[in-house]
């Protein structure tokens, strides 16, 4: 029977790893293979075994294996130029190395490899940070971008930093061993090792959380794609559709409104629709709603009021204010480019709402304007166009949260 155990001791911590493998053998677990992150053991009768770690070529030649076996050391497995040997404990056991200074030369290649890895990782992380900063700052809405992308930019950078930390830590360990060998000190093959430490537990817990977030992010992206294909994420809006937002007739209060679904009879592009984004840390809905009221005119044309609403529910409490600032930034920039624009944000004092802001379009700002309201962790950004004033939109918002 085989058992896989996650490797918590680096192979470059030579003395600790050798001691660990010997202790596992006393418990009946004998190393038979290694992967990048796991040790593979075979269960057998407990025995007193000695293990040695050797650094060398990526593939160990048969001649070298035979030479080690003549000294009583049996080859176990290899991983990227690190080779493991074992032998039954004996007072007459012949050591592989009898000259510490000579053994130090076997570590030179690994030390050079670490320098190259660190250089490569630093270049990669600088590129990663530059791309992440650029992506986060797109549109001037960094908090929304982070939430909508499930902290992936932050997590990727954290993973890269952790990899560099591990490489530097292992290189430091190897350099210390090499220095001691050059000074004539032998490796302590029974160096004490801790099964678990508080720092390891914290680091692995953080890594596990980041991995779970990555998997959840992938799942949410798949859900969104499937939703668009099946119609669950982008669908037609009707008067009966239940939504946690201000509906157009909450403002208009028309007796027989007709919801305008398409631009024209031949059009396939939805005019009144709901679009949903599935994310881990923020729930988003984008709702477009337009009425056509026959027999009612406004400014000489058939009355067609509309409201465009973005709904945000933020699940990270300390980022609610940051998300609100980003939504306000988007709201301010929405009307830029209109003729006679005079964009202004006015703070409103509204009962039942934590925060409310009015954004004038500058072009008929009394009837075409934006309104951003917040209650708890829910943010609504509405763009209204119709004959009613902002008071009706505010009242409808207050009624919604009541």
Helices and strands as residue ranges (DSSP letters): E 2-6, H 14-26, E 29-34, E 38-43, E 49-55, H 62-70, E 74-79, E 82-88, H 100-104, G 105-107, H 108-137, G 138-140, H 142-148, H 152-182, H 198-230, E 234-236, H 248-252, E 258-259, E 273-278, E 282-298, E 301-303, E 306-314, G 317-319, H 320-334, E 344-348, E 355-360, E 368-375, E 378-385, H 390-401
